[in-house]
Amino acid sequence: MSVSCRLALLLLTVLALPALLAEPARAKPLAISDALNRKVVVDVPAKRVVLGFNFEDFTAIAGADGWKRVVGISKNPWAGWRPANWARYQQVIPALKTMPDVGYSEDNTFSAEKVIALKPDVLILPEGSFKVLGTAVQQITQAGIPIVVIDYNAQTLERHLASTRAIGAVMGSNIRAEELAQQYQRKYRDILRRVALAKSSSKPRVYVELGRDGADSVGNTYRDTMWGKLLDTLGADNLANGRIAANWGPLNPEAVLAAQPDYIFIAGSSWVNRPKAVKLGYDHSAADARASLQAYLGRPGWSSLPAVRQQHVYAIEHGLCRSLNDYTAMAFIAKQLYPAQFADVDPLAELRQYHQRYLPVAYSGSWLLGLKP
């Protein structure tokens, strides 16, 4: 080949290089281990994804750009349950405004037909939905759409890690997913290590209540799941254990008075049309949060409770339960129960850092605080 031909070929290669670099990675089949330890073959990185839950966890793992490949979601668990949070994410992820809704399992609106019509490469479902959507799951699978199951609701280290890595594998964001998984494992194990160092003759007695409807209405408490599972993990004496029949439900006010809790945590959020709720989240100041929490101290008999007398009454953001950053809520609760062991731990700083590094929305408002500033 002449020198002029070689130069021409080199020039064509150089000119074509930007286009080659800009071309998205070609999808290849990969057997992914999901939260149920199922091997699911997915063409990755997936170009068309339908997502059924854990939207903020997905965002942390896949990044805001990951949403460019999401073609449908179960909308109500986000827009319906946490509208203030949904509105904030819409500002930085505009595609959410017109995102097709495939329905949700808990309100019986989930539609296999809608999922199939979107022609996704994969459907990511929470374990709870996968378990109850028998016929719909069969229809979607028969249509050739693989289903990857995630499960942060189990609140176990193993399933948190498996879910995070599964999402990372689907989206081709393995490095980011592994970083998040290792961080979660490190934080989780450190919390349990510190709890084990707390030597006490008796467990701290703790009462948790959902503060959605205000102090004049008895909200749900939890056992074996959500806040109840976290309390068990932290070695606390959860008042709900043995006192409520289901995993969640209201506890008789007389039972709370009789149990004399040492610590009280009220779960709040940014619920709409709930004027008496404990106000937490991006849009609420510490003053607003404490003012809404203060009302609970006026309940009959509460002034005599050890938690109230010792000013051990706290507000915790309900959305921080069962998530990839729930270690911040765990650390906050543990810091109150075992102050000596957690003296150098700053859960709020951890939550700010999580936002800065992994989420496209800025940290603001109040998420974890005590009635006493």
N, C-alpha and C positions, 0 to 999 in steps of 0.2 A: 504494500500500500504506500502510495506516495506521501510525502510530507504534507502536501496541501490537503489530501484526503483525510489524513490523521487529524490535522488541525480542524477541519470542518466537522469531523465526528466528535472531537472534544468539545467544540463550540455548541453543538446540538445537545450534548450531555449536560453541559453547564446550564444551558437555557431551560432544559427540562427538569433540572434538579428541584427548583422551588415547587413545581407541581407535584413531583413525587413525594416531597416532604409534607406537602399539605394534604395529601390523600389520607383519609382516615384508615386506621388499622383494619385489615381484612378480617372478618369474623371467622373463627375456627371453633369446631365443636370441642367442648370441654366437659368432663364429668365433675360436677360441683357437689360437694357434701353440704347439705343444708342443715338446719337446726335439728331436724329429726334423724340426722345421719343417713338420709336417703341420698343415693347417687343420681343426680339429675343432669342429663346431657343438654347443654345450652350452647348455642353459637355465640361466642363472646369475642370482643365486647358487644353486648346486645345493642341493637340500633332502635328497637321499638319495645318499650317496657310498660306494663300495666302494674301499678303499685297499690296494694290493698291497705297498708297501714304503716306506722313508724316513719312518717314523712320527714321529720326533723333528723332522725337517725340516718335515713337515706341521704339527706342533704349533707350531713357531716361526712359521710363516707364517699359519696359520688361527687360532691361539690355542687355549686349552683349550676354549672354547665351540664351536669348529669341530667338535669331536668329537661334539656333540649331533646333527650331521647325518650322521655316519658310521654306516652300517648293516651293514658287514661288512669284515673285513680278512683278509689272509694272516697268520695268527697265529704260525706257527712261527719266521719270521725275527726276531720280537721276543721272544715268550714262551719259545721254545725255545733260541734262540741267546744271548739276553741276559736271563735270567730275573730277575736282581737289578734290572736297569733296568726291566723290565716291572712288577715288583712295586711299585716306587717310583711309577711313573706311574699305576698302578691307584688309589693312595691319593688322587690329585688328579683323576683322571678315572674315576669309578666305573663308567661305562658299559662300560669295557674288560672288567670282570669277566664280563659276559654277552654280549660282542660275538660275533656269528656268525663262524665261521671258514670261508673259502671255499677253503682249501688254498693250496699254494705250488708254483710251477713246478719248483724245483730238486729237490724230493723227490717229484715226480710225484703230488701230491695235489690240485692245482688243479682245481676243478670249475666248468665253465661253467654247469651246471645250477643250482648253488647261487647263483652270481652273478645269473642271470636271475630266480630265485625271489625274490630280495630287491628286485627292481624298482627298481634305482638309476637316478638321473638321469645318472650317469657312473661309469665305472671308471677309476681312476688306476693305471697299471701302470708298473713300471720297464722300461727298454729291454730288459734281459736276458730278462724274462718275456715281453714282447710279441713278441720275436724267435722264441722257441721254442714258444709256445702257438698254433701255426698254426690247427688245427681249432677250438680253444676260442675264439680271437679271432674267427673267422668266425661261430661260433654266437652269440656275444654281440653282434656287430655286426648280424647278421641279425635279432636280437631288438629292434633299435632302440636299443641302449644304446651311446652314444659312448664311445670309449676315448681318454684323454689319456695320452701317454707322457712320463715324466720320466726323467732320467738324470744322477744325481750320480756314478755309477760311472765314467763316462768321464774324470772329473777334468780337464775343460777349463773354462776360464772361461765360454765361450759356452754350454755345456750347463747349467752351474750356474745361470747367469742365466736361461736360457730355462725351466728346470724350476721355478725359484722364481716367476717371473712367471706361468707356466701354472697352478700351484696357487693363486696369488693370484686369478687370473681366475675359476677354477672356484668358489672359496669366497667371492668378493666381498670379499676382503681385499687389494685391489690396492695400497692405500697402504702397508700393512705389508710386503707382498711387495716393493714397489719400494724401500722403505727397506733391507730385507735385501739385495736384489740390489746396490744401490749400495754398501752397506757392504762386501759381499764383494768386489766389483770393486776398491774402493779399497784394501782390505787386501792382496788378491792382487797387485795391481800394485806396491804399495809394497814387498812382499817381494821381487819380482823386480828392482825398481830397486836395492834394497840389495845383492842378490846380485851384480848386474852391477858394483857398485862394488868388489867384493872382487877385488883383483888378486893372482893367484897363479900360479906357474909350473907347478903340478900340482893336480889336483882332489883334495879330501879323500876318502880311501878309507873307505867306510862299509859295515858289515854290519848287516842287519836280520833278526831272527828272531822268529817267533811263539812266545811263551813260555807256551803253553797246558798243556804236559805236563811242564814242569820241565827242569832242566839236564841230567838224565841221558837225555833224549830229544831228538833233533835236530828242531826244528820247522821249518815252512816259512819260506823266504825268498821274495822277490818281485822280478820284473822286469816292466817295462812296465805294471804295474797296481798299485793300492793303494800300499803304501809304496815300492815300486820306482818307480812313476810320480812320486811326490813327490820322491824322491831325484834323478831325472833332471831334474825341473823346477827343482830347487835347485842344479843344476850339480855334483852329487857323482859320484864314481866308485863306482857300486853294484856290490858284489862279485858279485851274482847275474847281472849282464849277461855273457852269453857262457859262463856256468858251469852254468846249469840249462836244461833243454830246454823246459819249459813255463813259463807265466806265474808259477806258484808251485810250490814243492816244496822238500825239504831239500837243503842244500848239503853236500857231503862235508866233514867236519871238517878233513881234511888240507888242503883247498883254502882254508879260512878261515885256517889257520895259515900257509900259504904266501903268502897275499895280504897278511898283516900289516895289518889294518884300523886306521885312525887313530881311528875312532869306531864304537861298537857300540850299537844300539838294540834293546831287547827289547820286543815288543808284549804287553801284559798286559791283563787285564780281570777281570770278576767272574763267571767261569765256575763252574758248579756241578759238584760231583764231580771237581774238578781240584785236589787238595790241594797239588800242587807248582807250580802256575801262578804266574806273576808277578801279584801281586794289586793291581789298580788299580780305580778307579771310585768311586762315591759312598760305599761302605761300608768303604773301606780307608784306614788312616792311612799317613802317609809312612814311619813305622817299619816297618809291615807290608810295604809295597811294597819298601823297601830290603832287608829281610831276605830276601824271596823272590828279589830280584834278585842278592843276594850269592852265592847258590849257583852262579851261572854262572861266577864267577871261579875256582871249583875244577875246572873242566874241564881235561883234560890239555893242556898247552901254552899255556893262555890267559894265564898269568902273564907270558909273554914278549911278548905282543902290545902294540904301541904304545898301543892304546886302553885297555888295562888298566893299563899302567905309568903312563900320564898321567891316569888316572881319568876317562876319557872313555867311561863306560858309563852308559846311560840307559834308563829305562822310559817307554813311551808307550802311552796307552790305545788299544786296537785299534779301538774304536768311533769314534774321532776321524778315521778315514781315510774318505774319500769321503763327505763330508757338508757341510752348509751352514756348519758352523763348523770345517771342517778347516784353515782358515787359521791356527788357533791351534796345531795340531800342526806345520804348515809353519814357522811362526815359531819354534817351540821348537827344531826340528831345525836351522833356519838359524842360530839364535842360538848353537848349539854349534859349528857349522862355521865361522861368520864372526862371532866375538864383537865385533870392532871395529865392524862395520857394524850390528849389532843391539843395541848397548849400551843404548840407550834404549827397547827393546821389552820388554814384560812379557807373555809369552803367557798366563801363569796369570791375570793381571788381566783380559786380554781374554776368557778363558773364563768368569770370574766375571761379567763385565759382560754377556756373551751370555745366561747363565742369568737374571740379574736382569731383563733387558729383554724376553726373548723366550720363556722357558720357565716352566712352572708349577711346576717342582721346583727346590728350592734347591740351589745348588752346595755340595758337601761332598766329603770324601775326598781322594784323590790321583789325578792324571791324567797329569801330565808331571813327571818328576823325574830327577835324577842320583843315581848311587850315592853320590857325595860330597855331603853336605848343603850 
